[in-house]
Amino acid sequence: MSISKIADYSLILVSLMYSSYVSFLFLAEVSSVYVAIFIAVFIVVLGHHYTFQTIKHYQETKSVSQSILIAIILMGFVFYAEWNGQSIHTLDVADIPTTEKIDNQIDETMEIIHQNANKRNWRNVEQYRTASEQLETLQLEKERLLSIISKKSKDAEQLANDFRCFSILLFCVAFIASTLTNKTKVTSTKEVTNAVTPLQNINTPVQYTSEVPVATSNNFEEEIILKIQTGEIKDHKVLMKLLRLNVRQANQLLSTYKPNYV
């Protein structure tokens, strides 16, 4: 395997792994870990598979197959899961603090204030005064903490958007890599077909039918190509019977010489 092919397949593999990981983070919020792993990998692999099959079919036939609908639905789910999974991932990485602890302290201080309000005992008055000062300090601390949370949340959202762009670019690069890989396969197939069974070297006796008149080797081959070009021969089975080709070779011959409107 050449280095270029290794690079192409590596990009596709990285795209699959990254999409699976981020989708897993989203699915793990609503299901168990093992179920989330299975669903994420399954959906991502199927989405990429149908996407690449659609590309392959279009390159070979210049038409779109029904698999594009499945590809759009699956990849739509993948991108939705990635979009939300990125937020979950960046929130974990950003280590954003919460106000839970300080809220509990404020509630406790408020309780002390309510218990000692309107009491004349010097001890109650002192507790009331101390709790009031502590409440003011806690509220200032909560405001400072909220500003930190706001800043870190914005940074986390920006980081999530950066990762989303990275995910889209990675998928596009893998998309291009898959087209290059498929073009290489198609080119190799053409070379093998021409090397193994060139029309100029076919000397095998042929069983002719009434569909095509009997002719000598070269003239007969040229006549068949002409009939393909004019659209008279459209079925690969006819070529298989006339020229003793296999299915792949017959289809390749049809796709090479068929008119554009067929």
Sequence and secondary structure as in RCSB ss.txt:
>XXXX:A:sequence
MSISKIADYSLILVSLMYSSYVSFLFLAEVSSVYVAIFIAVFIVVLGHHYTFQTIKHYQETKSVSQSILIAIILM
GFVFYAEWNGQSIHTLDVADIPTTEKIDNQIDETMEIIHQNANKRNWRNVEQYRTASEQLETLQLEKERLLSIIS
KKSKDAEQLANDFRCFSILLFCVAFIASTLTNKTKVTSTKEVTNAVTPLQNINTPVQYTSEVPVATSNNFEEEII
LKIQTGEIKDHKVLMKLLRLNVRQANQLLSTYKPNYV
>XXXX:A:secstr
  HHHHHHHHHHHHHHHHHHHHHHHHHTTTS HHHHHHHHHHHHHHHHHHHHHHHHHHHHHSS  THHHHHHHHH
HHHHHHHHHHHHHHHHHHHT   SHHHHHHHHHHHHHHHHHTT   HHHHHHHHHHHHHHHHHHHHHHHHHHHHH
HHHHHHHHHHHHHHHHHHHHHHHHHHHHHHHHHHHHHHHHHHHHHH  GGG  S     TTS    HHHHHHHHH
HHHHTTS   HHHHHHHH   HHHHHHHHHHHS TT 
